[in-house]
Amino acid sequence: MNIPNALTIMRILLIPVLVAVFYLPFEHHLLVAAVIFAVAAVTDWFDGYLARRLGQMTKFGAFLDPVADKLMVAVALVLLVERHDTILFTLAACVIIGREIVVSALREWMAELGKRTSVAVSYVGKVKTAFQMLAIIGLLAIDPATDESWLLALSYLMLYAAAVLTLWSMIIYLRAAAEVLRGE
């Protein structure tokens, strides 16, 4: 066990805490849920940085880190779909979660073929992740039933932008794997 892997495991353990806090009826529970998600998002960046910096990259960490990321985002989006119950919001959440499943499966398959580097993380994927994380933090913090602030509107805009970038990055990944896909 090293520090980066411990941070990844902590991120997974924060998921039930996020769900509980989101539903607990205490003042500022949504703000606390947003802070929990923000901590998880920061540890996502930090564990990768530490793994590279300290030379502590492991196969276990390479497997678990993206799983932790996708679990945290999927759970947060499912929570938010209940609160922000519109067709556009639900479609954006479905696009984001669906893309994560498709790209994860594609990466797994390409890794089995020894071509994992063909579907490495793209710049568009990194921008998508930043928009997605910031949007989710804002959306967790604000109750749309009681607050129609500019921050809520910005959070919606960022989530919809993340959904568009999600589709774009999925197309990039599929194009990168196209030759192998056609060969199969």
N, CA, C and O of each residue as an XYZ file, in Angstrom:
736
protein
N       0.857     -1.184      0.000
C       0.000      0.000      0.000
C       0.896      1.238      0.000
O       1.803      1.372      0.822
N       0.620      2.131     -0.936
C       1.373      3.377     -0.973
C       0.389      4.548     -0.870
O      -0.824      4.342     -0.850
N       0.912      5.769     -0.806
C       0.063      6.951     -0.629
C      -0.921      7.142     -1.786
O      -2.105      7.364     -1.534
N      -0.474      7.062     -3.053
C      -1.455      7.230     -4.139
C      -2.595      6.217     -4.085
O      -3.753      6.580     -4.294
N      -2.282      4.953     -3.807
C      -3.340      3.937     -3.726
C      -4.248      4.177     -2.526
O      -5.453      3.936     -2.599
N      -3.673      4.651     -1.423
C      -4.485      4.969     -0.237
C      -5.465      6.104     -0.550
O      -6.614      6.075     -0.108
N      -5.012      7.093     -1.306
C      -5.901      8.194     -1.703
C      -7.029      7.688     -2.602
O      -8.172      8.130     -2.484
N      -6.703      6.769     -3.488
C      -7.726      6.199     -4.377
C      -8.754      5.419     -3.571
O      -9.955      5.549     -3.807
N      -8.299      4.617     -2.630
C      -9.215      3.855     -1.781
C     -10.068      4.809     -0.940
O     -11.258      4.569     -0.740
N      -9.455      5.892     -0.447
C     -10.209      6.888      0.319
C     -11.335      7.465     -0.540
O     -12.441      7.690     -0.050
N     -11.050      7.704     -1.823
C     -12.053      8.248     -2.731
C     -13.248      7.289     -2.842
O     -14.398      7.729     -2.855
N     -12.979      6.009     -2.921
C     -14.063      5.021     -2.985
C     -14.851      5.002     -1.680
O     -16.079      4.906     -1.689
N     -14.141      5.094     -0.561
C     -14.816      5.091      0.745
C     -15.648      6.353      0.969
O     -16.573      6.348      1.782
N     -15.329      7.428      0.259
C     -16.113      8.661      0.378
C     -17.466      8.567     -0.331
O     -18.350      9.384     -0.075
N     -17.639      7.592     -1.209
C     -18.895      7.493     -1.967
C     -20.105      7.300     -1.050
O     -21.063      8.064     -1.169
N     -20.111      6.315     -0.137
C     -21.294      6.201      0.735
C     -21.443      7.405      1.670
O     -22.557      7.744      2.070
N     -20.344      8.040      2.015
C     -20.418      9.248      2.838
C     -21.116     10.357      2.045
O     -21.973     11.061      2.579
N     -20.747     10.509      0.780
C     -21.394     11.496     -0.089
C     -22.896     11.248     -0.164
O     -23.689     12.178     -0.018
N     -23.287     10.004     -0.389
C     -24.717      9.671     -0.505
C     -25.438      9.993      0.806
O     -26.500     10.616      0.791
N     -24.874      9.579      1.924
C     -25.520      9.824      3.222
C     -25.673     11.317      3.486
O     -26.745     11.770      3.886
N     -24.611     12.079      3.265
C     -24.655     13.520      3.524
C     -25.659     14.193      2.597
O     -26.374     15.102      3.018
N     -25.722     13.761      1.351
C     -26.653     14.343      0.386
C     -28.100     14.237      0.883
O     -28.895     15.156      0.680
N     -28.437     13.129      1.527
C     -29.807     12.900      1.975
C     -30.073     13.292      3.430
O     -31.233     13.457      3.808
N     -29.055     13.442      4.240
C     -29.285     13.788      5.639
C     -29.901     15.180      5.752
O     -29.474     16.113      5.073
N     -30.909     15.311      6.615
C     -31.619     16.593      6.710
C     -30.986     17.553      7.725
O     -31.565     17.817      8.779
N     -29.802     18.070      7.402
C     -29.220     19.086      8.260
C     -28.874     20.307      7.408
O     -28.688     20.208      6.195
N     -28.792     21.446      8.067
C     -28.512     22.683      7.349
C     -27.169     22.576      6.624
O     -26.188     22.093      7.190
N     -27.132     23.017      5.405
C     -25.927     23.036      4.566
C     -25.446     21.641      4.150
O     -24.282     21.471      3.785
N     -26.330     20.653      4.203
C     -25.922     19.299      3.809
C     -25.452     19.245      2.356
O     -24.542     18.486      2.026
N     -26.072     20.048      1.489
C     -25.654     20.031      0.088
C     -24.261     20.630     -0.080
O     -23.464     20.141     -0.881
N     -23.972     21.671      0.662
C     -22.634     22.269      0.614
C     -21.591     21.271      1.119
O     -20.505     21.172      0.547
N     -21.904     20.539      2.173
C     -20.983     19.517      2.694
C     -20.793     18.412      1.654
O     -19.675     17.933      1.464
N     -21.870     18.000      0.978
C     -21.759     16.988     -0.077
C     -20.853     17.495     -1.193
O     -20.040     16.737     -1.722
N     -20.986     18.770     -1.555
C     -20.133     19.353     -2.593
C     -18.670     19.360     -2.161
O     -17.780     19.100     -2.971
N     -18.423     19.655     -0.898
C     -17.049     19.651     -0.382
C     -16.473     18.229     -0.420
O     -15.312     18.040     -0.784
N     -17.270     17.244     -0.050
C     -16.814     15.848     -0.109
C     -16.435     15.487     -1.541
O     -15.387     14.888     -1.779
N     -17.286     15.851     -2.489
C     -16.981     15.561     -3.889
C     -15.735     16.320     -4.334
O     -14.905     15.770     -5.059
N     -15.592     17.573     -3.912
C     -14.416     18.370     -4.274
C     -13.143     17.741     -3.727
O     -12.127     17.698     -4.421
N     -13.185     17.255     -2.496
C     -12.027     16.565     -1.915
C     -11.675     15.338     -2.757
O     -10.505     15.082     -3.039
N     -12.687     14.593     -3.147
C     -12.456     13.414     -3.991
C     -11.845     13.824     -5.326
O     -10.926     13.165     -5.813
N     -12.345     14.903     -5.924
C     -11.818     15.363     -7.210
C     -10.355     15.788     -7.085
O      -9.546     15.507     -7.969
N     -10.023     16.454     -6.001
C      -8.633     16.887     -5.787
C      -7.729     15.677     -5.555
O      -6.609     15.634     -6.063
N      -8.210     14.701     -4.795
C      -7.377     13.512     -4.571
C      -7.183     12.727     -5.861
O      -6.179     12.031     -6.018
N      -8.136     12.830     -6.787
C      -7.985     12.178     -8.090
C      -6.751     12.737     -8.797
O      -5.920     11.982     -9.301
N      -6.641     14.041     -8.828
C      -5.473     14.658     -9.455
C      -4.212     14.357     -8.640
O      -3.171     14.004     -9.193
N      -4.324     14.501     -7.323
C      -3.166     14.401     -6.446
C      -2.583     12.989     -6.414
O      -1.362     12.839     -6.369
N      -3.418     11.957     -6.436
C      -2.865     10.598     -6.378
C      -2.073     10.274     -7.640
O      -1.043      9.602     -7.571
N      -2.543     10.743     -8.783
C      -1.788     10.531    -10.024
C      -0.469     11.281    -10.013
O       0.562     10.754    -10.431
N      -0.511     12.517     -9.531
C       0.703     13.320     -9.430
C       1.718     12.644     -8.513
O       2.891     12.517     -8.865
N       1.266     12.214     -7.343
C       2.175     11.561     -6.380
C       2.725     10.247     -6.923
O       3.900      9.935     -6.730
N       1.880      9.482     -7.600
C       2.342      8.202     -8.144
C       3.490      8.429     -9.126
O       4.487      7.707     -9.107
N       3.337      9.439     -9.982
C       4.406      9.743    -10.945
C       5.623     10.342    -10.244
O       6.756      9.933    -10.500
N       5.390     11.298     -9.373
C       6.476     12.028     -8.693
C       7.306     11.123     -7.782
O       8.532     11.232     -7.740
N       6.637     10.239     -7.059
C       7.322      9.363     -6.098
C       7.720      8.023     -6.710
O       8.313      7.182     -6.036
N       7.395      7.826     -7.978
C       7.702      6.551     -8.621
C       6.925      5.405     -8.009
O       7.436      4.291     -7.896
N       5.679      5.679     -7.609
C       4.853      4.662     -6.950
C       3.685      4.213     -7.831
O       2.603      3.901     -7.332
N       3.911      4.184     -9.118
C       2.869      3.705    -10.024
C       2.808      2.179     -9.918
O       3.827      1.494     -9.994
N       1.593      1.669     -9.741
C       1.404      0.222     -9.614
C       0.295     -0.232    -10.556
O      -0.533      0.571    -10.988
N       0.287     -1.508    -10.864
C      -0.796     -2.056    -11.687
C      -2.132     -1.935    -10.958
O      -3.163     -1.655    -11.569
N      -2.099     -2.150     -9.647
C      -3.313     -2.023     -8.841
C      -3.843     -0.597     -8.918
O      -5.044     -0.394     -9.100
N      -2.972      0.383     -8.782
C      -3.371      1.781     -8.862
C      -3.878      2.154    -10.243
O      -4.851      2.898    -10.369
N      -3.224      1.643    -11.282
C      -3.648      1.918    -12.656
C      -5.046      1.357    -12.918
O      -5.816      1.926    -13.692
N      -5.365      0.246    -12.273
C      -6.703     -0.335    -12.398
C      -7.712      0.433    -11.555
O      -8.780      0.800    -12.046
N      -7.378      0.680    -10.277
C      -8.342      1.203     -9.316
C      -8.644      2.684     -9.510
O      -9.778      3.108     -9.284
N      -7.661      3.479     -9.921
C      -7.872      4.924    -10.035
C      -9.021      5.269    -10.986
O      -9.916      6.014    -10.586
N      -9.040      4.768    -12.214
C     -10.182      5.109    -13.076
C     -11.509      4.539    -12.580
O     -12.563      5.130    -12.814
N     -11.463      3.403    -11.901
C     -12.689      2.834    -11.334
C     -13.247      3.775    -10.270
O     -14.446      4.054    -10.245
N     -12.377      4.260     -9.399
C     -12.806      5.185     -8.341
C     -13.395      6.455     -8.937
O     -14.420      6.949     -8.468
N     -12.747      6.982     -9.970
C     -13.230      8.203    -10.623
C     -14.627      7.992    -11.187
O     -15.528      8.798    -10.954
N     -14.799      6.920    -11.920
C     -16.066      6.670    -12.582
C     -17.180      6.383    -11.578
O     -18.317      6.811    -11.773
N     -16.858      5.662    -10.510
C     -17.856      5.407     -9.465
C     -18.319      6.705     -8.821
O     -19.518      6.926     -8.654
N     -17.376      7.557     -8.462
C     -17.726      8.810     -7.787
C     -18.576      9.698     -8.697
O     -19.579     10.257     -8.253
N     -18.189      9.828     -9.946
C     -18.945     10.663    -10.891
C     -20.322     10.064    -11.146
O     -21.318     10.787    -11.125
N     -20.397      8.763    -11.385
C     -21.690      8.127    -11.673
C     -22.647      8.266    -10.489
O     -23.820      8.591    -10.675
N     -22.156      8.026     -9.286
C     -23.016      8.149     -8.104
C     -23.478      9.589     -7.933
O     -24.654      9.832     -7.659
N     -22.579     10.535     -8.090
C     -22.956     11.950     -7.954
C     -24.005     12.330     -8.999
O     -24.974     13.019     -8.679
N     -23.823     11.892    -10.230
C     -24.792     12.225    -11.277
C     -26.155     11.586    -11.007
O     -27.189     12.208    -11.251
N     -26.164     10.358    -10.508
C     -27.440      9.711    -10.174
C     -28.155     10.500     -9.074
O     -29.366     10.709     -9.143
N     -27.408     10.935     -8.068
C     -28.004     11.765     -7.013
C     -28.579     13.049     -7.605
O     -29.686     13.461     -7.259
N     -27.825     13.670     -8.490
C     -28.243     14.949     -9.058
C     -29.431     14.825    -10.008
O     -30.243     15.747    -10.099
N     -29.547     13.710    -10.711
C     -30.683     13.513    -11.620
C     -31.991     13.574    -10.837
O     -32.996     14.082    -11.334
N     -31.972     13.064     -9.635
C     -33.179     13.121     -8.809
C     -33.546     14.564     -8.469
O     -34.719     14.935     -8.499
N     -32.559     15.357     -8.153
C     -32.801     16.741     -7.721
C     -33.040     17.685     -8.904
O     -33.857     18.601     -8.811
N     -32.348     17.470     -9.983
C     -32.452     18.329    -11.174
C     -33.180     17.530    -12.257
O     -32.597     17.170    -13.280
N     -34.436     17.267    -12.016
C     -35.180     16.300    -12.826
C     -35.775     16.906    -14.098
O     -36.980     17.136    -14.197
N     -34.888     17.156    -15.070
C     -35.334     17.595    -16.387
C     -34.781     16.615    -17.418
O     -33.821     15.894    -17.151
N     -35.391     16.599    -18.584
C     -34.933     15.676    -19.616
C     -33.521     16.019    -20.077
O     -32.718     15.117    -20.315
N     -33.204     17.314    -20.209
C     -31.879     17.721    -20.661
C     -30.805     17.304    -19.658
O     -29.745     16.807    -20.039
N     -31.089     17.512    -18.382
C     -30.129     17.124    -17.346
C     -29.934     15.607    -17.342
O     -28.804     15.123    -17.278
N     -31.028     14.868    -17.411
C     -30.949     13.411    -17.402
C     -30.191     12.893    -18.617
O     -29.383     11.972    -18.496
N     -30.442     13.474    -19.787
C     -29.709     13.072    -20.993
C     -28.215     13.344    -20.846
O     -27.390     12.507    -21.215
N     -27.867     14.510    -20.309
C     -26.449     14.833    -20.108
C     -25.801     13.820    -19.165
O     -24.693     13.351    -19.422
N     -26.485     13.485    -18.085
C     -25.953     12.497    -17.136
C     -25.804     11.134    -17.799
O     -24.800     10.451    -17.594
N     -26.789     10.734    -18.589
C     -26.719      9.441    -19.285
C     -25.577      9.409    -20.291
O     -24.888      8.396    -20.416
N     -25.373     10.505    -21.007
C     -24.274     10.587    -21.971
C     -22.937     10.431    -21.243
O     -22.067      9.679    -21.683
N     -22.782     11.139    -20.137
C     -21.511     11.086    -19.402
C     -21.262      9.683    -18.851
O     -20.169      9.141    -19.012
N     -22.257      9.099    -18.209
C     -22.087      7.757    -17.636
C     -21.909      6.717    -18.748
O     -21.061      5.831    -18.644
N     -22.703      6.829    -19.800
C     -22.596      5.877    -20.913
C     -21.232      5.926    -21.575
O     -20.658      4.884    -21.894
N     -20.712      7.116    -21.784
C     -19.378      7.259    -22.384
C     -18.321      6.609    -21.512
O     -17.414      5.947    -22.018
N     -18.431      6.793    -20.209
C     -17.443      6.202    -19.305
C     -17.437      4.682    -19.430
O     -16.378      4.056    -19.397
N     -18.609      4.098    -19.573
C     -18.696      2.648    -19.730
C     -18.072      2.222    -21.059
O     -17.290      1.272    -21.108
N     -18.423      2.929    -22.136
C     -17.906      2.579    -23.469
C     -16.384      2.726    -23.516
O     -15.690      1.823    -23.982
N     -15.869      3.846    -23.040
C     -14.424      4.088    -23.111
C     -13.667      3.132    -22.181
O     -12.581      2.668    -22.527
N     -14.223      2.838    -21.022
C     -13.566      1.872    -20.125
C     -13.491      0.495    -20.780
O     -12.459     -0.173    -20.725
N     -14.585      0.082    -21.393
C     -14.594     -1.220    -22.087
C     -13.609     -1.210    -23.248
O     -12.895     -2.188    -23.468
N     -13.571     -0.110    -23.988
C     -12.644      0.012    -25.115
C     -11.193     -0.065    -24.638
O     -10.371     -0.761    -25.233
N     -10.890      0.654    -23.562
C      -9.518      0.613    -23.020
C      -9.148     -0.794    -22.557
O      -8.035     -1.263    -22.794
N     -10.082     -1.452    -21.904
C      -9.845     -2.818    -21.420
C      -9.568     -3.752    -22.596
O      -8.621     -4.539    -22.563
N     -10.382     -3.661    -23.611
C     -10.230     -4.515    -24.789
C      -8.912     -4.224    -25.492
O      -8.193     -5.145    -25.878
N      -8.597     -2.941    -25.658
C      -7.340     -2.564    -26.321
C      -6.137     -3.028    -25.493
O      -5.116     -3.428    -26.052
N      -6.256     -2.975    -24.179
C      -5.160     -3.448    -23.318
C      -4.945     -4.948    -23.514
O      -3.806     -5.414    -23.547
N      -6.029     -5.698    -23.643
C      -5.912     -7.134    -23.885
C      -5.201     -7.427    -25.194
O      -4.532     -8.451    -25.333
N      -5.350     -6.521    -26.155
C      -4.700     -6.681    -27.452
C      -3.289     -6.083    -27.463
O      -2.599     -6.124    -28.481
N      -2.869     -5.529    -26.321
C      -1.546     -4.914    -26.230
C      -1.464     -3.555    -26.901
O      -0.379     -3.112    -27.279
N      -2.593     -2.894    -27.052
C      -2.632     -1.601    -27.736
C      -3.247     -0.518    -26.861
O      -3.916      0.385    -27.362
N      -3.025     -0.606    -25.577
C      -3.601      0.353    -24.621
C      -3.206      1.792    -24.937
O      -4.015      2.704    -24.769
N      -1.981      2.004    -25.391
C      -1.523      3.371    -25.667
C      -2.287      3.995    -26.832
O      -2.266      5.216    -26.991
N      -2.952      3.195    -27.640
C      -3.764      3.735    -28.741
C      -4.949      4.534    -28.227
O      -5.467      5.405    -28.927
N      -5.383      4.241    -27.002
C      -6.534      4.937    -26.418
C      -6.149      5.618    -25.109
O      -6.891      5.565    -24.128
N      -4.978      6.258    -25.107
C      -4.543      7.002    -23.935
C      -5.432      8.238    -23.761
O      -6.100      8.673    -24.698
N      -5.427      8.788    -22.557
C      -6.252      9.947    -22.241
C      -5.881     11.116    -23.154
O      -4.704     11.443    -23.309
N      -6.886     11.733    -23.750
C      -6.658     12.858    -24.658
C      -6.820     14.179    -23.916
O      -7.337     14.224    -22.799
N      -6.366     15.255    -24.561
C      -6.526     16.599    -23.995
C      -8.004     16.935    -23.840
O      -8.402     17.521    -22.833
N      -8.814     16.574    -24.817
C     -10.257     16.834    -24.740
C     -10.845     16.115    -23.526
O     -11.710     16.657    -22.837
N     -10.375     14.901    -23.268
C     -10.839     14.155    -22.102
C     -10.488     14.846    -20.796
O     -11.265     14.809    -19.842
N      -9.329     15.472    -20.750
C      -8.919     16.193    -19.535
C      -9.764     17.446    -19.329
O     -10.157     17.755    -18.204
N     -10.042     18.167    -20.413
C     -10.895     19.354    -20.317
C     -12.307     18.937    -19.903
O     -12.935     19.586    -19.066
N     -12.796     17.852    -20.497
C     -14.114     17.322    -20.142
C     -14.183     17.003    -18.656
O     -15.170     17.321    -17.992
N     -13.145     16.381    -18.142
C     -13.120     16.021    -16.732
C     -13.157     17.259    -15.849
O     -13.873     17.281    -14.849
N     -12.395     18.289    -16.203
C     -12.390     19.525    -15.412
C     -13.783     20.163    -15.404
O     -14.276     20.549    -14.344
N     -14.419     20.277    -16.571
C     -15.771     20.843    -16.648
C     -16.751     20.009    -15.823
O     -17.575     20.541    -15.079
N     -16.640     18.695    -15.974
C     -17.547     17.771    -15.298
C     -17.416     17.893    -13.783
O     -18.420     17.980    -13.075
N     -16.189     17.899    -13.288
C     -15.974     17.977    -11.837
C     -16.473     19.303    -11.278
O     -17.149     19.329    -10.249
N     -16.144     20.407    -11.951
C     -16.600     21.717    -11.479
C     -18.117     21.820    -11.521
O     -18.732     22.370    -10.606
N     -18.719     21.295    -12.574
C     -20.184     21.318    -12.685
C     -20.819     20.518    -11.552
O     -21.761     20.987    -10.912
N     -20.319     19.337    -11.306
C     -20.900     18.489    -10.260
C     -20.754     19.147     -8.891
O     -21.682     19.105     -8.084
N     -19.614     19.748     -8.625
C     -19.431     20.442     -7.339
C     -20.482     21.542     -7.190
O     -21.132     21.643     -6.150
N     -20.650     22.365     -8.231
C     -21.654     23.430     -8.163
C     -23.062     22.895     -8.025
O     -23.857     23.430     -7.252
N     -23.382     21.847     -8.765
C     -24.732     21.283     -8.733
C     -25.038     20.596     -7.406
O     -26.179     20.615     -6.944
N     -24.026     19.991     -6.795
C     -24.238     19.395     -5.470
C     -24.488     20.459     -4.409
O     -25.262     20.243     -3.477
N     -23.835     21.602     -4.554
C     -23.902     22.642     -3.526
C     -25.207     23.426     -3.525
O     -25.575     24.020     -2.511
N     -25.911     23.432     -4.659
C     -27.064     24.318     -4.818
C     -28.347     23.513     -4.962
O     -28.416     22.579     -5.762
N     -29.349     23.873     -4.194
C     -30.670     23.261     -4.322
C     -31.460     24.061     -5.358
O     -31.784     25.223     -5.114
N     -31.774     23.462     -6.506
C     -32.472     24.218     -7.546
C     -33.883     24.654     -7.140
O     -34.455     25.558     -7.750
N     -34.440     24.015     -6.115
C     -35.788     24.379     -5.660
C     -35.775     25.691     -4.874
O     -36.806     26.355     -4.765
N     -34.630     26.065     -4.333
C     -34.577     27.260     -3.485
C     -33.600     28.314     -3.973
O     -33.601     29.430     -3.452
N     -32.768     27.999     -4.952
C     -31.726     28.935     -5.365
C     -31.587     28.933     -6.888
O     -31.199     27.926     -7.480
N     -31.895     30.023     -7.493
C     -31.758     30.166     -8.954
C     -30.592     31.100     -9.272
O     -30.737     31.998    -10.101
N     -29.470     30.910     -8.645
C     -28.334     31.812     -8.776
C     -27.604     31.645    -10.097
O     -27.834     30.692    -10.841
N     -26.717     32.594    -10.370
C     -25.868     32.521    -11.569
C     -24.942     31.310    -11.472
O     -24.550     30.747    -12.495
N     -24.591     30.906    -10.249
C     -23.724     29.744    -10.074
C     -24.434     28.464    -10.521
O     -23.811     27.569    -11.092
N     -25.724     28.386    -10.260
C     -26.496     27.230    -10.720
C     -26.528     27.207    -12.245
O     -26.322     26.160    -12.858
N     -26.785     28.353    -12.851
C     -26.815     28.428    -14.319
C     -25.457     28.068    -14.906
O     -25.387     27.347    -15.902
N     -24.387     28.555    -14.310
C     -23.035     28.233    -14.770
C     -22.755     26.740    -14.622
O     -22.129     26.132    -15.491
N     -23.215     26.158    -13.531
C     -23.014     24.719    -13.301
C     -23.752     23.887    -14.344
O     -23.218     22.898    -14.846
N     -24.986     24.291    -14.671
C     -25.715     23.607    -15.740
C     -24.955     23.714    -17.056
O     -24.771     22.721    -17.761
N     -24.525     24.908    -17.375
C     -23.800     25.146    -18.624
C     -22.543     24.282    -18.699
O     -22.243     23.698    -19.741
N     -21.814     24.206    -17.593
C     -20.592     23.396    -17.567
C     -20.914     21.910    -17.723
O     -20.174     21.183    -18.386
N     -22.011     21.453    -17.117
C     -22.384     20.041    -17.256
C     -22.751     19.731    -18.708
O     -22.352     18.696    -19.242
N     -23.506     20.621    -19.344
C     -23.884     20.390    -20.741
C     -22.659     20.460    -21.645
O     -22.552     19.693    -22.602
N     -21.739     21.369    -21.349
C     -20.484     21.426    -22.110
C     -19.698     20.139    -21.904
O     -19.126     19.600    -22.852
N     -19.668     19.647    -20.678
C     -18.973     18.387    -20.390
C     -19.600     17.236    -21.168
O     -18.886     16.356    -21.649
N     -20.939     17.230    -21.300
C     -21.608     16.170    -22.057
C     -21.209     16.224    -23.533
O     -20.990     15.185    -24.155
N     -21.116     17.429    -24.092
C     -20.684     17.572    -25.491
C     -19.234     17.111    -25.635
O     -18.903     16.370    -26.561
N     -18.368     17.553    -24.713
C     -16.961     17.134    -24.751
C     -16.826     15.626    -24.542
O     -15.911     14.990    -25.067
N     -17.754     15.072    -23.767
C     -17.780     13.631    -23.533
C     -17.978     12.880    -24.846
O     -17.267     11.918    -25.137
N     -18.942     13.324    -25.623
C     -19.184     12.692    -26.921
C     -17.985     12.880    -27.850
O     -17.572     11.946    -28.538
N     -17.438     14.075    -27.866
C     -16.285     14.383    -28.707
C     -15.105     13.494    -28.334
O     -14.459     12.915    -29.207
N     -14.820     13.384    -27.023
C     -13.678     12.561    -26.606
C     -13.931     11.083    -26.903
O     -12.993     10.350    -27.217
N     -15.189     10.637    -26.807
C     -15.486      9.245    -27.136
C     -15.218      8.989    -28.622
O     -14.701      7.935    -28.991
N     -15.570      9.949    -29.459
C     -15.300      9.817    -30.893
C     -13.796      9.745    -31.137
O     -13.339      8.957    -31.965
N     -13.026     10.560    -30.422
C     -11.564     10.528    -30.552
C     -11.035      9.137    -30.185
O     -10.200      8.579    -30.896
N     -11.524      8.585    -29.078
C     -11.083      7.252    -28.652
C     -11.474      6.182    -29.667
O     -10.677      5.302    -29.991
N     -12.703      6.265    -30.163
C     -13.159      5.272    -31.135
C     -12.374      5.372    -32.444
O     -12.058      4.354    -33.059
N     -12.062      6.593    -32.868
C     -11.238      6.761    -34.079
C      -9.843      6.182    -33.862
O      -9.288      5.536    -34.750
N      -9.280      6.416    -32.677
C      -7.944      5.899    -32.381
C      -7.932      4.374    -32.421
O      -6.920      3.767    -32.772
N      -9.046      3.761    -32.066
C      -9.135      2.304    -32.043
C      -9.747      1.729    -33.322
O      -9.898      0.513    -33.443
N     -10.098      2.593    -34.272
C     -10.837      2.158    -35.465
C     -10.133      1.070    -36.246
O     -10.768      0.107    -36.677
N      -8.836      1.207    -36.433
C      -8.107      0.200    -37.222
C      -8.199     -1.175    -36.567
O      -8.420     -2.182    -37.239
N      -8.028     -1.200    -35.263
C      -8.124     -2.477    -34.548
C      -9.559     -2.982    -34.588
O      -9.797     -4.175    -34.779
N     -10.517     -2.073    -34.407
C     -11.936     -2.466    -34.443
C     -12.303     -3.054    -35.801
O     -13.013     -4.057    -35.871
N     -11.822     -2.434    -36.883
C     -12.118     -2.952    -38.235
C     -11.469     -4.310    -38.442
O     -12.038     -5.169    -39.115
N     -10.274     -4.520    -37.869
C      -9.565     -5.777    -38.013
C     -10.265     -6.918    -37.310
O     -10.137     -8.076    -37.709
N     -11.006     -6.592    -36.260
C     -11.723     -7.624    -35.518
C     -13.044     -7.905    -36.197
O     -13.811     -8.748    -35.732
